[in-house]
Amino acid sequence: MAGIMISISRTFQVAVLSLAVLPITAVAIAPQAAADAGAPARRMLAQLKVAKPLSLRGYSHRRFQPRWAHHKGECDAREVVLTRQGRGVRRNGACQAVKGVWHSPYDGKVLKSVKQIDVDHVVPLAYAWRSGAKRWSQAKRRAFANDLSRPELVVVSHSANMAKGGQGPQSWRPPRRAYWCRYATSWITVKYHYRLLVTRAEKVALLNMLRTCGR
């Protein structure tokens, strides 16, 4: 009986010690998991061709987007983005958003009027042109400008969109540092899917932003 009691006691002690170790292990793993948050984007970035930008000669916004492409009846790509990224969005008979609330991730602004918002191309059209899109067909450029599957279209404040213009990450970054990881990841995801080149300065800037992932 005494031997049985000793055995049970030791089993209980081992169980208690195991439970005590669990929180410590969890705490030890969490920082490593957070540190790897930008790993997939870094792997994609490593596979992109690094080269000098192509000439802007021949570029026109109309070479990509003479107008927003329609996706669902009267709804074009812009209106689809406004609806899925907003809250309480109301549309008129032409599928145009007339009311809603949107959050601009670039600068953190909460926008309650469609006059305050823009739908931004994360990789600007002119920048995409110089990254290889000038060699695409008109159909492919149009698909790029209206892509609802990749993180290329995002609702932002008009002021942030104007400040960004057609600049790349080496020249402009979202003023809201908390969005740098997401911005860099989105930029890389789009470029990777379309196999667009990156410049050396652009790559360095993206890697710097990815260092904020998990922080």
Secondary structure, 3 states (H helix, E strand, C coil): CHHHHHHHHHHHHHHHHHHHHHHHHHHHHHHHHHHCCCHHHHHHHHCCCECCCCCCCCCCHHHCCCCCCEEECCEEHHHHHHHHHEEEEEECCCCCEEEEEEECCCCCCEECCHHHEEEEECCCHHHHHHCCHHHCCHHHHHHHHCCCCCCCEEEEEHHHHHHHCCCCCCCCCCCCHHHHHHHHHHHHHHHHHHCCCECHHHHHHHHHHHCCCCC
